[in-house]
Amino acid sequence: MANGENTRPPSPPADRSAADGGDVAAQNIVVRGRVQGVGYRPFVYCLALVHGLSGHVRNRLGDVEIIACGSKPRLEAGNVDLR
């Protein structure tokens, strides 16, 4: 994380996803608009911690790319909070 490009939340414990909705899924989200230089990546990192998601978030030519992994209910809750 020295260059600030990737922010990776810690992986949730193995038993968390099974307890709240079963299988682990992954989701690729690209956010466009004014999302660089406004603290968006740290915001996404905090949401991932709150929802028990793992993955990464990075800047990508004016956009922010989010790869989120977790149970479907956790991913859905994270998506609601991203909006």
C-alpha positions as CSV (number, residue, x, y, z in Angstrom):
1,M,0.0,0.0,0.0
2,A,3.0,2.2,-0.2
3,N,2.0,3.8,-3.5
4,G,-1.7,4.1,-2.5
5,E,-2.9,2.3,-5.5
6,N,-4.6,-0.7,-3.8
7,T,-6.5,-0.9,-0.6
8,R,-7.3,-4.4,0.5
9,P,-9.5,-5.1,3.4
10,P,-8.7,-8.2,5.5
11,S,-10.5,-11.4,4.5
12,P,-13.5,-12.2,6.7
13,P,-13.2,-15.3,8.8
14,A,-14.1,-18.5,6.9
15,D,-17.3,-19.1,9.0
16,R,-18.8,-15.7,8.5
17,S,-20.1,-16.2,5.0
18,A,-21.6,-19.6,5.8
19,A,-23.5,-18.1,8.8
20,D,-25.2,-15.3,6.8
21,G,-26.1,-16.7,3.4
22,G,-24.0,-19.5,2.1
23,D,-21.6,-19.4,-0.8
24,V,-19.0,-16.8,-1.4
25,A,-19.4,-14.7,-4.6
26,A,-17.3,-12.0,-6.3
27,Q,-18.5,-8.8,-7.8
28,N,-16.7,-6.4,-10.1
29,I,-18.0,-2.8,-9.8
30,V,-16.7,0.2,-11.8
31,V,-17.6,3.6,-10.4
32,R,-17.5,6.5,-12.8
33,G,-17.6,10.2,-12.1
34,R,-15.9,12.4,-9.5
35,V,-14.4,9.6,-7.4
36,Q,-10.7,10.3,-7.4
37,G,-9.1,12.7,-5.0
38,V,-12.2,12.8,-2.7
39,G,-11.4,9.9,-0.4
40,Y,-13.6,7.3,-2.2
41,R,-11.2,4.4,-1.9
42,P,-10.9,4.8,1.9
43,F,-14.7,5.1,2.0
44,V,-15.0,1.8,0.1
45,Y,-12.5,0.2,2.4
46,C,-14.5,1.1,5.5
47,L,-17.7,-0.2,3.9
48,A,-15.9,-3.5,3.2
49,L,-14.9,-3.8,6.8
50,V,-18.4,-3.1,8.0
51,H,-20.0,-5.6,5.7
52,G,-17.3,-8.3,6.2
53,L,-16.2,-8.2,2.5
54,S,-12.8,-8.9,1.1
55,G,-11.3,-7.8,-2.3
56,H,-9.6,-4.6,-3.5
57,V,-10.3,-1.1,-4.8
58,R,-8.1,0.8,-7.2
59,N,-8.0,3.9,-9.5
60,R,-8.4,3.1,-13.2
61,L,-8.1,6.0,-15.7
62,G,-10.6,8.3,-14.1
63,D,-12.8,5.5,-12.7
64,V,-12.5,3.4,-9.5
65,E,-12.7,-0.4,-9.8
66,I,-14.0,-2.4,-6.9
67,I,-13.6,-6.2,-6.6
68,A,-15.7,-7.4,-3.7
69,C,-16.0,-11.0,-2.4
70,G,-18.4,-12.3,0.2
71,S,-21.8,-13.9,0.6
72,K,-24.6,-12.6,-1.6
73,P,-26.4,-10.9,1.3
74,R,-23.2,-9.1,2.3
75,L,-22.5,-8.0,-1.3
76,E,-26.1,-6.7,-1.7
77,A,-25.9,-4.7,1.6
78,G,-22.5,-3.3,0.5
79,N,-24.0,-2.2,-2.9
80,V,-26.8,-0.4,-1.1
81,D,-24.3,1.5,1.0
82,L,-22.2,2.4,-2.1
83,R,-25.1,4.3,-3.6
